[in-house]
Amino acid sequence: MKQYVVNPKSIPRQQLLGHMDSDTRDWNEGIITKNARLIIKEPMDVHSWIVCDGDIDPEWVESLNSVLDDNHLLTMPTGERIKFQDN
């Protein structure tokens, strides 16, 4: 089992979830989104968790609601969707 641990209250929301640069329109990867991309590339026999070790903040947890329900889909601000498997 792999764990990717982050304390979401210790960093700005943009660093946590990623953000679009308003001047260049370039996407800047966040810690959770970067870890999500790593997890979906792992073999199915590797069980992975992204652990948010800290207080729950409505500002960032709302962005994760789509992953927490049955569809296992993280929708990025760019419109890209990251589909998690059961691992």
C-alpha positions in Angstrom: 0.0 0.0 0.0 1.2 3.5 -0.9 0.3 6.7 0.9 0.6 10.2 -0.4 0.3 12.4 2.7 -0.3 16.2 2.6 -1.5 18.7 5.2 -3.9 20.8 3.2 -4.1 23.7 5.7 -0.3 24.2 5.5 -0.3 25.3 1.8 -2.4 27.6 -0.3 -5.3 26.1 -2.2 -3.6 26.8 -5.6 -0.6 24.7 -4.5 -2.9 22.0 -3.3 -5.2 21.6 -6.3 -3.4 23.4 -9.0 -4.3 26.5 -10.9 -4.5 28.2 -14.3 -2.1 31.1 -14.7 -4.4 34.0 -15.7 -1.7 35.7 -17.9 -0.3 32.7 -19.8 -3.3 30.3 -19.5 -0.8 27.6 -18.5 -1.8 24.9 -16.0 0.3 24.6 -12.9 0.0 21.2 -11.2 -1.0 21.0 -7.6 0.2 18.5 -5.0 -3.0 16.5 -5.0 -3.4 16.6 -8.8 0.2 15.6 -9.3 -0.2 12.7 -6.9 -3.5 11.7 -8.6 -1.7 11.4 -11.9 0.9 9.2 -10.3 -1.7 6.9 -8.7 -3.7 6.3 -11.9 -0.5 5.1 -13.6 0.2 2.5 -10.8 -0.6 -1.2 -11.4 -4.0 -2.3 -10.1 -2.3 -4.5 -7.4 -0.9 -1.4 -5.8 -3.4 0.2 -3.3 -2.8 3.9 -3.0 -4.3 6.6 -0.7 -4.0 10.3 -0.8 -4.2 11.3 2.9 -5.2 14.8 3.7 -3.8 15.0 7.3 -5.2 18.2 8.8 -8.4 20.1 9.4 -11.2 19.9 6.8 -11.7 23.2 5.0 -14.8 23.7 3.0 -12.9 25.7 0.4 -10.7 22.7 -0.8 -12.9 19.8 0.3 -15.6 20.8 -2.1 -13.2 20.3 -5.0 -12.7 16.7 -3.8 -16.4 15.8 -3.5 -16.5 14.2 -7.0 -13.7 11.8 -6.0 -15.4 10.9 -2.7 -18.6 9.7 -4.3 -19.2 6.6 -6.4 -18.0 8.0 -9.7 -14.3 8.2 -8.6 -13.7 11.2 -10.9 -11.7 14.3 -10.2 -12.6 17.2 -12.5 -9.8 19.7 -12.9 -10.4 23.5 -13.4 -9.2 23.0 -17.0 -12.1 20.6 -17.6 -9.8 17.6 -17.6 -11.1 14.6 -15.7 -8.9 12.1 -13.8 -10.7 8.7 -13.3 -9.6 6.7 -10.2 -9.8 3.0 -10.2 -10.5 0.9 -7.2 -6.8 0.7 -6.2 
